[in-house]
Amino acid sequence: MSNKTPLFNSHERLGAKIIDFAGYSMPVWYKGIKDEYEAVRQRIGIFDINHMGEITITGPDRNKILNYAITNDLEKIDIDKVMYTYICGSDGKILDDLLVMLFSDMILLIVNAGQSKHLVEHIKNNKGSYHFEIDDDSQKTGALSIQGPMSFDLCKKVFGEDLNQIDYYSFKSIEYNGEEIIISRTGYTGEKGFEIFFNTKLNEQLWDLLLKEGEKWGILPCGLAVRDVLRLEMGYPLYGNDLKGFTPYELNKKFFVSIDKEDFIGKQILLNQKEKGFNTTLKGFIMTEKGIPRHGYKIFKNNKEIGYVTSGGYSPGLDNGIGLAYIETSESKNNSEIDIQIRDKFIKAKCIKTPFIPTKVK
């Protein structure tokens, strides 16, 4: 039986179509993908992200243990900054991708749905001689994402904060009705926007307030379907589809691996891949013939199977089919022609560099 976020009843009242996602009953859409897409790209969309997990790490060695657990280097960022990274197993394969928020007295990790308990145990099992405390705070932490070019106007109206003064991948803690709220300039859409984290008891109050105050800017509640379209247009990988079971190098995300730092879980495997190369890689592609690629479709080159689609769909921004695929590294060059098997036909596509459309966040 699926878990329900604190906003489940609100979603039902708004007429959302509900599906099971990562063990949660989540809205897949409200008015429809087209309307929600236009809201985020042109105005504002609001997403329930209470299904995400939150982990806090405190204690004297909190930075050391986390830096050992992640592929990126925590020393790259300052207090009040956010970093994207991976946690891998000893085999170098990704267990999860996550955001790290660095406070003066603690670290907050934002992880994928259903992963918090596993990651807490994983970090504990690799604690060595480090002294720290780690807690899964997912049940008591609420989370919303507000995305779109007018989201900053809404934030200033509701919270009295000008997010334009906060750098991308930074955050600020403010007080709201006697409660701490963390406002983070992050998102999964390629648009300007922010994510907020708070005591979960504020969920309905904040959801209703943001929807009400956002009416003047044309805000819409948005579901998982449009979130998937938006992130795919940016070439952002999705946990489960694109990430799990592969290494960061195979994911084509070497920027998030600080291979020269002293040590981290899975380093030796990744070091070997850096030196010797790897057979498959994640690559973006765009259809050059009419067709919509879907997860699991096979990919061919000269009648030889070379990979498969991990994420695919229709891009409203390009009016075309796009996707991500794991294919043989030798066939992954930009503009390399490939064939996607859609039912019993080979439909032509070509490899391209992501993002598929320009990001607007920097």
C-alpha positions in Angstrom: 0.0 0.0 0.0 1.4 3.4 -1.0 2.4 6.1 1.5 0.5 9.4 1.2 2.2 12.8 1.5 0.6 15.3 3.9 -1.0 17.0 0.8 -2.8 13.9 -0.6 -6.2 15.3 0.3 -5.3 18.6 -1.3 -4.4 16.8 -4.5 -7.7 14.9 -4.6 -9.6 18.2 -4.1 -7.8 19.7 -7.0 -8.8 16.8 -9.2 -5.3 15.3 -9.6 -4.9 11.9 -11.2 -3.0 9.8 -8.6 -0.5 7.1 -9.3 2.0 5.1 -7.2 5.5 6.5 -7.5 8.4 5.0 -5.4 6.0 3.8 -2.8 4.0 7.1 -2.6 0.6 8.0 -3.9 1.5 11.1 -6.0 -0.3 13.4 -8.5 0.8 12.6 -12.1 -1.2 15.6 -13.4 -4.0 18.0 -12.6 -5.2 20.0 -15.7 -2.8 18.2 -18.1 0.8 18.1 -19.2 0.5 20.9 -21.8 -1.0 23.5 -19.3 1.4 22.5 -16.6 4.4 22.7 -18.9 3.4 26.2 -20.1 2.9 27.3 -16.5 6.5 26.3 -15.5 8.2 27.5 -18.6 6.3 30.8 -18.8 4.9 31.6 -15.3 5.0 29.4 -12.1 4.3 25.8 -11.2 4.2 24.3 -7.7 5.2 20.7 -7.0 4.6 18.5 -3.9 8.0 17.0 -3.2 7.2 15.5 0.2 8.1 12.1 -1.1 11.8 13.1 -1.2 14.0 12.1 1.8 15.9 14.3 4.2 18.9 13.2 6.3 20.7 15.3 8.8 24.3 14.8 9.9 25.8 16.5 13.0 28.8 16.0 15.2 32.5 16.9 15.0 33.3 14.6 12.1 30.2 15.3 10.0 32.1 16.8 7.1 34.7 14.0 7.1 32.3 11.1 7.0 30.1 12.7 4.3 33.1 13.5 2.2 34.1 9.9 2.4 30.6 8.8 1.4 30.2 11.1 -1.6 32.0 11.4 -5.0 32.1 15.2 -5.1 34.3 17.2 -2.7 32.5 18.9 0.2 35.5 21.2 0.6 34.5 22.9 -2.7 31.6 24.7 -1.1 31.1 27.2 1.7 28.4 27.5 4.4 24.9 28.2 3.0 25.8 26.6 -0.3 24.3 23.5 -2.0 26.2 20.8 -3.9 25.0 18.0 -6.2 26.8 14.7 -5.9 26.5 10.9 -5.9 26.8 8.2 -3.2 28.2 5.0 -4.6 28.8 1.5 -3.3 32.2 -0.2 -3.1 31.7 -1.3 -6.7 31.5 2.3 -7.9 27.9 2.0 -8.9 25.5 4.8 -7.9 23.2 4.2 -5.0 21.6 7.7 -5.2 22.1 11.2 -6.4 21.5 13.9 -3.8 21.8 17.5 -2.8 24.1 18.5 0.1 23.2 21.6 2.0 26.1 22.9 4.2 25.1 24.6 7.5 27.5 26.0 10.1 26.5 23.2 12.6 25.0 20.4 10.5 24.6 19.0 7.0 21.2 18.4 5.3 21.0 15.8 2.6 18.0 15.8 0.1 17.8 12.3 -1.3 15.4 10.4 -3.6 12.1 8.9 -2.4 12.5 5.7 -0.4 16.3 6.0 -0.2 16.8 7.7 3.2 16.9 4.6 5.4 19.2 2.7 3.1 21.6 5.7 2.8 21.7 6.2 6.6 22.7 2.5 7.0 25.2 2.7 4.2 26.9 5.7 5.8 26.8 4.1 9.3 28.3 0.9 7.9 31.3 3.0 6.6 31.7 5.2 9.7 35.3 4.0 10.5 36.6 6.1 13.4 34.5 9.2 12.6 32.3 10.7 15.3 29.0 11.9 14.1 25.2 11.5 14.4 23.0 10.8 11.4 19.2 10.9 11.4 16.4 10.2 8.9 14.2 13.3 9.3 12.0 12.6 6.3 8.8 12.1 8.2 9.0 15.5 10.0 10.3 17.5 7.1 7.9 19.1 4.5 9.1 20.1 1.0 7.7 22.0 -1.9 9.2 23.1 -5.2 8.2 26.4 -6.9 9.5 26.6 -10.4 9.2 29.2 -13.2 10.3 32.7 -14.2 7.8 34.4 -11.9 8.6 32.2 -8.9 10.8 34.9 -7.4 7.9 37.4 -7.4 5.8 34.9 -5.5 8.6 34.2 -3.0 9.0 37.9 -2.3 5.3 38.3 -1.8 4.9 35.4 0.6 8.2 35.3 2.5 9.4 38.9 2.0 12.6 37.5 0.4 14.3 38.5 -2.8 15.8 35.3 -4.1 17.6 37.1 -6.8 20.0 38.1 -4.0 20.7 34.4 -3.4 23.1 32.7 -5.8 22.1 29.6 -7.7 22.8 26.5 -5.5 22.7 28.5 -2.3 20.1 28.6 0.4 18.8 30.9 3.2 17.1 30.1 6.5 14.2 32.4 7.5 11.6 32.6 10.2 7.9 32.1 9.2 5.2 32.2 11.8 7.7 31.2 14.4 9.1 28.2 12.4 12.3 27.9 10.5 12.0 27.6 6.7 14.9 26.8 4.4 14.7 28.4 1.0 17.0 26.8 -1.6 17.7 28.1 -5.1 17.6 24.7 -6.6 15.3 22.7 -8.9 14.8 20.0 -11.5 13.3 21.9 -14.4 16.0 24.2 -15.8 13.9 27.2 -14.9 14.5 29.8 -12.2 12.9 28.6 -9.0 13.4 27.4 -5.5 12.7 24.5 -3.1 11.5 25.1 0.5 11.9 22.8 3.5 10.0 23.2 6.7 8.3 21.5 9.6 5.8 19.1 7.9 2.9 20.6 10.0 3.1 23.7 7.7 2.4 21.7 4.6 -1.2 22.5 3.9 -0.9 26.1 5.1 2.0 26.8 2.8 0.6 24.9 -0.2 -2.7 26.8 0.0 -1.0 30.1 0.6 1.4 29.8 -2.3 -1.5 28.7 -4.7 -3.7 31.6 -3.5 -1.0 34.3 -3.7 0.3 32.9 -7.0 -3.0 33.3 -8.8 -2.1 36.7 -10.1 0.9 35.2 -11.9 -1.0 32.2 -13.2 0.4 29.5 -10.9 -0.7 25.9 -11.4 -0.1 22.8 -9.3 2.0 20.4 -11.3 2.4 16.6 -11.2 5.1 14.0 -11.9 4.4 13.8 -15.7 5.3 17.3 -16.5 8.2 17.1 -14.0 9.6 14.2 -16.1 9.2 16.2 -19.3 10.9 19.3 -17.9 13.9 17.4 -16.4 14.3 15.3 -19.6 14.5 18.5 -21.7 17.4 19.5 -19.5 19.1 16.1 -19.8 18.8 15.5 -16.0 18.9 11.8 -15.1 16.1 10.2 -13.2 16.8 7.8 -10.3 15.7 4.3 -11.3 15.6 5.0 -15.0 19.0 6.5 -15.7 21.1 6.3 -12.6 20.8 3.1 -10.7 23.3 0.3 -11.5 25.9 2.5 -13.3 28.9 4.6 -12.3 29.1 8.4 -12.5 31.6 8.0 -15.4 29.2 5.8 -17.3 26.6 8.4 -16.6 28.8 10.9 -18.3 29.0 13.0 -15.1 32.7 13.1 -14.3 32.3 16.7 -13.2 30.7 15.4 -10.0 33.5 13.1 -9.2 36.5 14.6 -7.4 38.8 11.7 -8.2 41.9 13.5 -6.7 40.5 13.8 -3.1 42.1 11.5 -0.6 39.5 8.7 -0.5 35.8 7.9 -1.0 33.6 4.9 -1.3 34.1 3.3 -4.8 37.1 5.5 -5.7 39.3 2.6 -6.9 36.7 1.4 -9.4 36.2 4.9 -10.7 39.9 5.5 -10.9 40.2 2.4 -13.1 37.4 3.6 -15.3 39.0 7.0 -15.7 42.3 5.4 -16.7 41.1 2.6 -18.9 37.7 3.9 -20.2 34.3 2.2 -20.1 32.2 0.4 -22.7 28.8 2.2 -22.3 27.8 5.7 -21.6 24.6 7.8 -21.1 23.9 10.0 -24.1 21.1 12.3 -25.2 19.5 11.8 -28.6 16.8 13.5 -30.7 14.5 11.8 -33.2 15.1 12.7 -36.8 12.1 10.8 -38.0 8.6 10.9 -36.4 8.4 8.8 -33.3 8.3 9.0 -29.5 11.0 6.9 -27.7 10.1 5.2 -24.4 12.0 3.6 -21.6 13.4 0.2 -22.6 13.3 0.6 -26.4 16.3 -1.0 -28.0 18.9 1.0 -30.0 20.7 -0.2 -33.1 23.5 0.9 -35.4 23.9 -0.8 -38.8 21.5 -3.5 -37.5 23.7 -4.2 -34.5 22.1 -3.6 -31.0 24.2 -1.0 -29.2 22.1 0.0 -26.3 18.6 1.0 -24.9 16.5 4.0 -24.0 16.6 4.8 -20.3 14.3 7.9 -20.5 12.3 9.1 -23.5 9.2 11.1 -24.5 7.9 14.1 -26.3 9.5 17.5 -25.9 6.9 20.4 -26.1 9.8 22.9 -26.3 11.2 21.2 -29.4 8.0 19.6 -30.7 10.0 16.4 -31.1 10.8 13.1 -29.5 13.9 13.1 -27.3 15.6 10.7 -24.9 18.5 9.5 -22.9 20.1 6.2 -23.6 22.9 3.9 -22.5 24.8 3.1 -25.7 28.3 1.8 -26.6 30.8 4.6 -25.9 32.3 4.2 -29.4 28.9 5.1 -30.9 28.1 8.1 -28.7 29.7 11.0 -30.6 27.5 14.0 -31.3 25.5 13.7 -34.5 26.2 10.0 -34.7 23.1 8.4 -36.3 21.3 5.6 -34.5 18.0 3.7 -34.9 15.4 3.4 -32.2 13.3 0.2 -32.4 9.7 1.3 -31.9 7.5 -1.7 -32.1 8.6 -3.5 -35.3 10.2 -0.5 -37.0 13.6 1.2 -36.9 13.1 5.0 -36.5 16.1 7.3 -37.1 17.6 9.5 -34.4 20.9 11.2 -33.7 23.1 11.6 -30.6 23.3 15.2 -29.3 24.8 17.1 -26.4 22.4 17.9 -23.5 20.6 20.0 -22.4 18.1 19.7 -25.2 16.9 23.3 -24.5 18.9 26.1 -22.9 18.8 26.3 -19.1 17.7 29.6 -17.6 18.9 29.3 -14.1 22.4 30.7 -14.2 
